[in-house]
Every structure is written in C-alpha cells, then in structure tokens.
Amino acid sequence: MVDYITEHNISDIGNIVVELGQSKFRAKQLIEWILIKGAESYDEMTNLPKAFRETLKSSYPLKQASIIERRISNDGTRKYVIELADGCLVETVGMPSLKGNDHLSVCFSTQVGCAMSCSFCATGKEGLSRNLSSIEMVEQIRIVQDDFGTRVSNVVSMGQGEPFQNYDAVLEALKFLNAKNSFGIGARHITLSTCGIITGINKLSSETEQFTLAVSLHSANQKLRDEIMPRCKSQTLTQLKKALLDYVRKTGRRPSLEYTMISGVNDRQSDLDELIGFTEGLLCHVNLIPLNDIPSSPFKPSSTKTYKHWIASLEKHGVETTVRNSRGSDIDGACGQLKNTLLQA
C-alpha cells in the first residue's frame, strides 16, 4: 500500500523528517511546500536537499488532492468534489460574500462520509469510510482559496463527517489555519460543528484558541431527537445541556444551536416550547436552518409563517435567533446535501 505524505497529520511530519535522517527544521519547509505553496512534486522544493527529496519520493509519495468536479451556483457558491491521494472523495463548498466584499467562507469535510446517520442528511446515508488527516483538511482550504483567487476569511467544519470523532486531527488543522505564518484566519472566524459529542465539547472548552462552537440540535425532545439523530442516543439532552453550560462557564463564549426545520416533524408548537425550555439559563444563539432537498427524502421544509413565529417566540424569551441563508442548494452544496454525487456525462 502506498504511504502518501498527505495522509499523515501535520504533527507527524517532524517525526518523518527525523526518521529520514534530516534535521527537524526541514519539517516546516516541507509543510509550507505542501500546504501553503501547493507543490505538486518534490522537485519543486528546491530548498530541500536533493537526496532528501529523492528519499521522500520513494518512501512518502506526494499526490496533492485535486478537483474532479466543480459546480457553480446562481449565488456564486462553488461546490467541489475533491479526490484525495488514495482516491477517496470528499466535498467542499466555497461561499463568497453576497455583500461584494472580499470575504470567502469555506465549508470543509473532516471525514470521508459520516457515521452519524442523521435521517435528513445525505452524507449520513453514505456511512463512514475513514477519517481525514489534518493535511487533507487544510488541502481543501488551499484548493478553494486558489480557485477563487481570494483569501479565505472564514472556515466551518460543516462538510462531511462528525469533527469530534476525529478530534485531534481536526484541532490540528484549525490551529494551523489560525496561525499567522500560514492562513492567518481569526479564531472567531473558525467554527467547529458537532452533533453533540460531549467528550469533544469538554475537550474544546479547555483549548486556548477562541474557536466558535456550533451544536446540531434539531430537536429538544429526547425521543424525537433519537429518531432523527439515531447515533446520538448515548448523548442525552440533559448531558448535552450540562456540557454546554460548563463550556460557557469555562470559556465565556456563546455556542450556536443549529436547528434544521422539518415541516410536521420538529416545527410544531410543542417542539418550539421544548427548545425554549432547553435554552433557559443557557447563553446561546439559535440558528434555524431551512431543510434542503434530498432525493427520496420524505421530509419537507417548514413554512415562512412558521419561521417568523419561531423567531418572534425565541427572541421574546431572550434567545437571539437567525435563519441561515442557505447557499448553493441548486448545486446540492447546501447543508445536508453533500454526498459525493458526480454529474453524469
């Protein structure tokens, strides 16, 4: 089996360099060539000794991730199917600002597929193939930045996968993206999304970086949440709220509760009342998400009237609430639509 360099985490590169008989400072040069400059061959890395480059070629071949499909939405959003070195596919979405400024947000994947099996999400129907390395995550950001020719200003780990099931590699990627000598993306412009893995929330609360936490809630009723998010059954709502209260207490930061609105399923008055009850005493922001179309799904989006009622009710109870501006739904690039589906010739 080929051992591609990009399948390793950033933190592994130092050990690889030493293992191959080089000084550890070569790791920084190698990482810069791969992740900042996007070198496609070791031959481009002219500040590395030639003998070292030849050894790298034979021991850890370099094959950069590449775009095999790009679809452009009417709103300027671009969805990419990206092929990794081993042939696995992930999807990444680039979202330029609608305000005409230079802001560019990237929604990147942390796993190939996803094991969470949420009933309204196309990715969950694929199942999980493997975790991504921190290098493979950063590669996605570089690819989108190069394709747009614009500096990435915001990143969200809301692509394929459950980030907290790949915690160490994800945090390593986020810290690299945040570093001034790499992409220099501000910590508060970096969002880590989770279905509510409590161990991950607890770990994140001890990190020094001020990354933003987004929790996919989708129901504040335990039985209903277990039905639409079956792999979260072991993470009860009581435990989740305690973890969020502890997170706020330790960090002083406000998490976002993501709530996909599904007509007749989780958008009834009783659902709203339970959500208001869940937010009581919790510093948080509620982000209502329009349900996006997924082939063969029986679910339908909520009405505009329902959104208005929910926003008014939540804000009446002191909960700041917004409706996510769904981007790229016409190219299957919006929330819940990422499934590595290639266009047919």
C-alpha positions as CSV (number, residue, x, y, z in Angstrom):
1,M,0.0,0.0,0.0
2,V,1.3,3.4,-0.9
3,D,2.1,5.7,2.1
4,Y,1.2,9.2,0.7
5,I,2.7,12.1,2.7
6,T,-0.7,13.9,2.7
7,E,-2.4,11.1,4.6
8,H,-0.3,12.0,7.6
9,N,-1.1,14.7,10.2
10,I,0.9,17.9,10.3
11,S,2.4,16.8,13.6
12,D,3.7,13.6,12.0
13,I,5.9,15.4,9.5
14,G,8.6,16.2,12.1
15,N,9.0,12.6,13.0
16,I,9.1,11.6,9.3
17,V,11.8,14.1,8.6
18,V,13.9,12.9,11.5
19,E,13.3,9.2,10.6
20,L,14.7,10.0,7.1
21,G,17.9,11.5,8.7
22,Q,17.2,15.2,8.4
23,S,17.1,18.0,10.9
24,K,13.7,18.7,12.3
25,F,13.6,22.3,10.9
26,R,13.1,20.6,7.5
27,A,9.5,19.8,8.6
28,K,8.5,23.4,8.5
29,Q,9.8,23.8,5.0
30,L,8.1,20.6,3.8
31,I,4.7,21.6,5.3
32,E,5.0,25.0,3.7
33,W,5.6,23.5,0.3
34,I,2.7,21.1,0.6
35,L,0.0,23.3,2.3
36,I,0.9,26.9,1.6
37,K,2.5,26.7,-1.9
38,G,0.6,23.6,-3.1
39,A,3.7,22.0,-4.6
40,E,2.7,19.1,-6.8
41,S,6.2,17.5,-6.9
42,Y,9.1,17.2,-4.5
43,D,11.2,18.5,-7.4
44,E,9.7,22.0,-6.8
45,M,11.0,22.0,-3.2
46,T,14.4,23.5,-4.1
47,N,15.4,24.4,-0.6
48,L,15.4,20.8,0.5
49,P,18.5,18.6,-0.2
50,K,18.1,16.7,-3.4
51,A,18.9,13.4,-1.7
52,F,16.2,14.0,0.8
53,R,13.7,14.8,-2.0
54,E,14.6,11.5,-3.7
55,T,14.0,9.6,-0.4
56,L,10.7,11.3,0.1
57,K,9.6,10.3,-3.4
58,S,10.2,6.6,-2.7
59,S,9.1,6.5,0.9
60,Y,6.2,9.0,1.0
61,P,5.0,9.9,-2.5
62,L,3.4,13.3,-2.9
63,K,0.0,13.4,-4.6
64,Q,-2.0,16.5,-3.9
65,A,-5.7,16.5,-3.6
66,S,-7.4,17.7,-6.8
67,I,-10.7,18.9,-8.0
68,I,-12.5,16.4,-10.1
69,E,-15.8,18.3,-10.3
70,R,-16.7,21.9,-9.7
71,R,-20.3,23.2,-9.8
72,I,-21.2,26.9,-9.6
73,S,-24.4,28.1,-8.0
74,N,-26.5,31.0,-9.1
75,D,-25.4,32.8,-5.9
76,G,-21.7,32.3,-6.7
77,T,-21.2,29.4,-4.3
78,R,-18.9,26.7,-5.6
79,K,-19.2,23.0,-4.7
80,Y,-16.2,20.8,-5.2
81,V,-15.8,17.1,-5.4
82,I,-12.2,16.6,-4.3
83,E,-10.2,13.4,-4.9
84,L,-7.6,12.6,-2.2
85,A,-4.3,10.9,-2.8
86,D,-5.8,7.4,-2.1
87,G,-8.8,8.0,-4.5
88,C,-11.3,8.7,-1.7
89,L,-13.7,11.6,-2.5
90,V,-14.9,14.4,-0.2
91,E,-17.0,17.5,-0.9
92,T,-16.0,21.1,0.0
93,V,-18.0,24.3,-0.5
94,G,-16.7,27.8,-1.1
95,M,-19.1,30.7,-0.4
96,P,-18.2,34.2,-1.5
97,S,-19.8,37.2,0.3
98,L,-23.1,38.4,-1.1
99,K,-22.2,41.9,0.0
100,G,-19.5,42.4,-2.6
101,N,-16.5,42.4,-0.3
102,D,-13.6,40.0,-0.2
103,H,-14.9,37.6,2.4
104,L,-14.8,34.0,1.4
105,S,-16.1,31.2,3.6
106,V,-15.2,27.5,3.2
107,C,-17.3,24.6,4.5
108,F,-14.8,21.7,4.6
109,S,-15.1,18.0,5.4
110,T,-13.4,16.2,8.3
111,Q,-14.2,12.6,7.3
112,V,-14.9,10.6,4.2
113,G,-18.6,10.1,4.7
114,C,-20.2,10.1,8.2
115,A,-21.2,7.6,10.8
116,M,-23.9,9.6,12.4
117,S,-26.8,8.6,10.1
118,C,-29.0,11.7,10.7
119,S,-32.2,11.0,8.8
120,F,-32.4,14.3,6.9
121,C,-28.8,14.3,5.8
122,A,-27.5,12.8,2.5
123,T,-23.9,12.4,3.9
124,G,-25.1,10.1,6.7
125,K,-26.7,7.7,4.2
126,E,-23.2,7.0,2.8
127,G,-21.7,5.7,6.1
128,L,-18.2,6.4,7.2
129,S,-15.1,5.3,5.1
130,R,-12.3,6.9,7.1
131,N,-11.0,10.0,8.9
132,L,-9.2,12.7,7.1
133,S,-5.7,13.8,8.2
134,S,-5.1,17.4,9.2
135,I,-3.2,17.9,6.0
136,E,-6.1,16.7,3.9
137,M,-8.4,19.1,5.7
138,V,-6.1,22.1,5.1
139,E,-5.7,21.0,1.5
140,Q,-9.4,21.7,1.0
141,I,-9.0,25.3,2.2
142,R,-6.0,25.9,-0.1
143,I,-7.8,24.4,-3.1
144,V,-10.8,26.7,-2.7
145,Q,-8.6,29.7,-2.0
146,D,-6.6,29.1,-5.1
147,D,-9.7,28.5,-7.2
148,F,-11.3,31.8,-6.1
149,G,-8.1,33.7,-6.1
150,T,-9.3,35.3,-2.8
151,R,-8.0,34.8,0.7
152,V,-10.2,32.6,2.8
153,S,-11.6,34.6,5.7
154,N,-13.9,32.1,7.4
155,V,-14.0,28.3,7.7
156,V,-16.6,25.9,9.1
157,S,-16.3,22.2,9.7
158,M,-19.8,21.5,8.5
159,G,-18.9,19.4,5.5
160,Q,-18.9,15.6,5.6
161,G,-18.2,13.9,8.9
162,E,-18.5,14.4,12.6
163,P,-15.5,16.5,13.6
164,F,-15.4,15.3,17.2
165,Q,-14.9,11.7,16.1
166,N,-11.6,12.9,14.6
167,Y,-10.9,15.5,17.3
168,D,-7.1,15.6,17.3
169,A,-6.6,15.9,13.6
170,V,-9.4,18.5,13.3
171,L,-8.0,20.7,16.1
172,E,-4.5,20.4,14.5
173,A,-6.0,21.6,11.2
174,L,-7.8,24.5,12.8
175,K,-4.8,25.6,14.7
176,F,-2.7,25.6,11.5
177,L,-5.4,27.6,9.7
178,N,-5.4,30.1,12.6
179,A,-1.6,30.5,12.7
180,K,-0.2,33.9,11.5
181,N,2.5,32.2,9.4
182,S,0.1,30.1,7.5
183,F,-3.5,31.1,6.6
184,G,-4.0,33.6,9.5
185,I,-7.7,33.0,9.8
186,G,-9.0,34.6,13.1
187,A,-10.1,32.0,15.7
188,R,-13.6,33.6,16.0
189,H,-13.9,33.1,12.2
190,I,-13.3,29.3,12.6
191,T,-16.4,27.3,13.5
192,L,-16.3,23.7,14.8
193,S,-19.6,21.9,14.3
194,T,-20.7,18.8,16.1
195,C,-23.8,16.6,16.5
196,G,-23.2,17.0,20.3
197,I,-20.4,14.7,21.2
198,I,-20.0,15.6,24.8
199,T,-16.4,14.5,25.2
200,G,-15.4,16.7,22.3
201,I,-17.3,19.7,23.8
202,N,-15.5,19.2,27.1
203,K,-12.1,19.0,25.4
204,L,-12.8,22.1,23.3
205,S,-13.6,24.1,26.5
206,S,-10.0,23.6,27.6
207,E,-8.4,24.8,24.3
208,T,-6.8,28.2,24.4
209,E,-8.0,29.3,20.9
210,Q,-11.3,31.0,20.8
211,F,-12.9,28.8,18.1
212,T,-16.7,29.0,17.7
213,L,-18.8,26.0,18.7
214,A,-21.9,25.0,16.8
215,V,-24.0,22.1,18.0
216,S,-26.5,20.4,15.7
217,L,-29.6,20.1,18.0
218,H,-32.5,19.6,15.6
219,S,-34.9,18.7,18.4
220,A,-35.1,19.4,22.2
221,N,-37.3,16.4,22.7
222,Q,-35.3,13.3,23.6
223,K,-37.5,10.7,21.8
224,L,-37.7,12.8,18.6
225,R,-34.0,13.6,18.6
226,D,-33.2,9.9,19.0
227,E,-35.3,9.2,15.9
228,I,-33.8,11.8,13.6
229,M,-30.3,11.6,15.0
230,P,-30.0,7.9,16.0
231,R,-26.3,7.8,16.6
232,C,-26.7,10.5,19.3
233,K,-28.8,8.4,21.6
234,S,-26.0,8.0,24.1
235,Q,-25.5,11.7,24.3
236,T,-28.7,12.7,26.1
237,L,-30.1,16.2,26.0
238,T,-29.6,16.5,29.8
239,Q,-25.9,15.6,29.4
240,L,-25.6,17.9,26.4
241,K,-27.0,20.9,28.2
242,K,-24.7,20.3,31.2
243,A,-21.7,20.2,28.8
244,L,-22.8,23.4,27.2
245,L,-23.3,25.2,30.5
246,D,-19.8,24.0,31.5
247,Y,-18.4,25.2,28.2
248,V,-19.9,28.7,28.6
249,R,-18.7,28.9,32.2
250,K,-15.2,27.9,31.3
251,T,-14.8,29.9,28.1
252,G,-17.3,32.8,28.3
253,R,-18.2,32.1,24.7
254,R,-21.7,31.6,23.3
255,P,-22.3,28.3,21.4
256,S,-24.7,28.2,18.4
257,L,-27.6,25.7,18.4
258,E,-28.2,24.5,14.8
259,Y,-31.9,23.5,14.2
260,T,-33.0,22.2,10.8
261,M,-36.7,22.9,10.4
262,I,-38.7,20.0,9.1
263,S,-42.4,20.5,8.4
264,G,-44.7,18.5,10.7
265,V,-41.7,16.7,12.3
266,N,-39.9,19.2,14.6
267,D,-41.5,22.5,13.9
268,R,-44.7,22.2,16.0
269,Q,-45.6,24.4,18.9
270,S,-44.6,21.7,21.3
271,D,-41.2,21.5,19.6
272,L,-40.8,25.2,20.0
273,D,-41.8,25.1,23.7
274,E,-39.2,22.4,24.3
275,L,-36.5,24.3,22.5
276,I,-37.3,27.4,24.6
277,G,-37.0,25.2,27.7
278,F,-33.7,23.8,26.6
279,T,-32.2,27.3,26.1
280,E,-33.4,28.5,29.5
281,G,-30.4,29.7,31.6
282,L,-28.0,28.9,28.6
283,L,-26.1,31.6,26.9
284,C,-26.6,30.6,23.2
285,H,-27.6,31.6,19.7
286,V,-30.2,29.6,17.8
287,N,-29.6,29.2,14.1
288,L,-32.7,27.9,12.2
289,I,-31.8,26.1,9.1
290,P,-34.0,25.6,6.0
291,L,-34.3,22.0,5.1
292,N,-32.7,21.4,1.7
293,D,-33.9,19.0,-0.9
294,I,-32.5,15.4,-0.7
295,P,-33.6,12.9,-3.4
296,S,-36.0,10.2,-2.0
297,S,-36.4,12.0,1.4
298,P,-39.9,12.2,2.7
299,F,-39.2,15.4,4.6
300,K,-40.4,18.9,3.6
301,P,-39.2,22.4,4.7
302,S,-41.2,24.5,7.2
303,S,-43.3,27.4,6.0
304,T,-42.2,31.1,6.2
305,K,-45.0,31.7,8.7
306,T,-43.5,29.0,11.0
307,Y,-40.1,30.6,10.8
308,K,-41.5,34.0,11.7
309,H,-43.4,32.6,14.7
310,W,-40.3,30.7,16.0
311,I,-38.1,33.8,15.7
312,A,-40.6,36.0,17.5
313,S,-41.1,33.5,20.3
314,L,-37.5,32.7,20.9
315,E,-36.5,36.4,20.9
316,K,-39.3,37.1,23.2
317,H,-37.6,34.7,25.6
318,G,-34.3,36.5,25.2
319,V,-32.7,34.0,22.7
320,E,-31.0,35.6,19.7
321,T,-32.3,33.8,16.7
322,T,-31.4,33.9,13.0
323,V,-32.3,31.9,9.9
324,R,-29.3,30.6,7.9
325,N,-29.0,31.9,4.4
326,S,-29.0,28.6,2.5
327,R,-26.2,28.8,-0.1
328,G,-25.7,26.5,-3.1
329,S,-28.8,24.4,-2.8
330,D,-29.2,24.5,-6.6
331,I,-25.9,22.6,-6.9
332,D,-26.5,20.2,-3.9
333,G,-24.0,22.2,-2.0
334,A,-26.1,23.3,1.0
335,C,-26.4,21.9,4.5
336,G,-27.2,18.2,4.4
337,Q,-26.7,17.7,0.7
338,L,-23.1,16.7,0.5
339,K,-22.9,13.2,-0.9
340,N,-20.1,13.0,-3.4
341,T,-22.6,12.8,-6.3
342,L,-20.8,13.4,-9.6
343,L,-22.6,14.8,-12.6
344,Q,-23.4,12.2,-15.2
345,A,-21.9,12.7,-18.6
